[in-house]
């Protein structure tokens, strides 16, 4: 009895590699590519489950991509709120002493 050979989805591999690049050399670009190719890979695997594998690779790329995007957004938000708060305190202190 022979089992059909399943190929690993190329898009899933690209998604994982781009997700790793998103955490190292190309934060935004790598993360966006990881998200796009991860969704494409999962759709491709769902269309041909008997011939393709690599759903775990695609999910890992998606998680890495979304995690970097969310971390970046929260970091920018924290910086803006921190310096905005400092500016408000400085304006309040200048108003009190005047």
N, C-alpha and C positions, 0 to 999 in steps of 0.2 A: 504494500500500500504506500503510495507516494503522497506526500503532502505538498500542496502548492507553495511555492516560494513567495514570500511577501517581501516587497521592497520597502525601505525606509523612505518616507516622503522627503524630498529635497527641501520643500518649503519649511518643514519642521526643523530640519538641521539649520537652515538659514535663520529661522526664528530664534533658536537657542543661541547661535553664535552672535547674532545681533543683540540679543538680550544681554549677553556677557559683555559685548562691546559697549553697551549702554551704561554699564557700571564702571567701565575703565576709560576707554579712549574717546568715545563719541557719545556723551550722555543723552542728549535729546534725539539726535539722528538715529543712533542705534536703538533706542527705546521705541521710537515710532516705527522703524522698520520691523522690529521684533513683534510689535502688536499687529501690524498689518499682515505680515507673513504667517504669524501664528494663527490668526483667524482663517487665512486662506488655506493653511495646511490642515486645520481641523475640518474644514468643509470638504477638502479634497479626500481626506481619509474617510469621512462619513459617506461620500459618494461611492468609494470602492474599498469597503472594509476587508474584503477577501484578498485584495492585492497590495494594499498599503498598510504600513504600520508607522509608528512614530508619534502617536497622540500625546504621549508623555513629554516628548521633546517640545512639541508645539505648546503644550500647557506651561512647561517651564519657561519658554521664551515669553509667553504672554505674561506670566507672573513677574518675571524680571523687568519686562518693559513697563507694565502698569505700576509696579512698585517704584521704579525710578521716576516716572512722571509724577506720581503722587508725592513722593519725597521732595522733589524739586519744587512743586507748587507750595507745599507746606513750609518749606524753607524760605522761599521768597515771601510768603505771607507773614511768617514770623519776623523776618528782617524788617519788613515794612511796618508792622505793628510796633516793633521795638523802637525803631528810630522815630516813628510817628509819636509814640508815647514820650520819648525824650524831647522832641520838639515841643510838645504840648506842655511838658513840665518846665522847659526853659521859658516858654512864653508866659506861663503862669508866674514863674519866679520873677521875670522881668516886669510883669504887671504889678506885682505886690511891692517890689522895691521902688517903683517909680512914684 
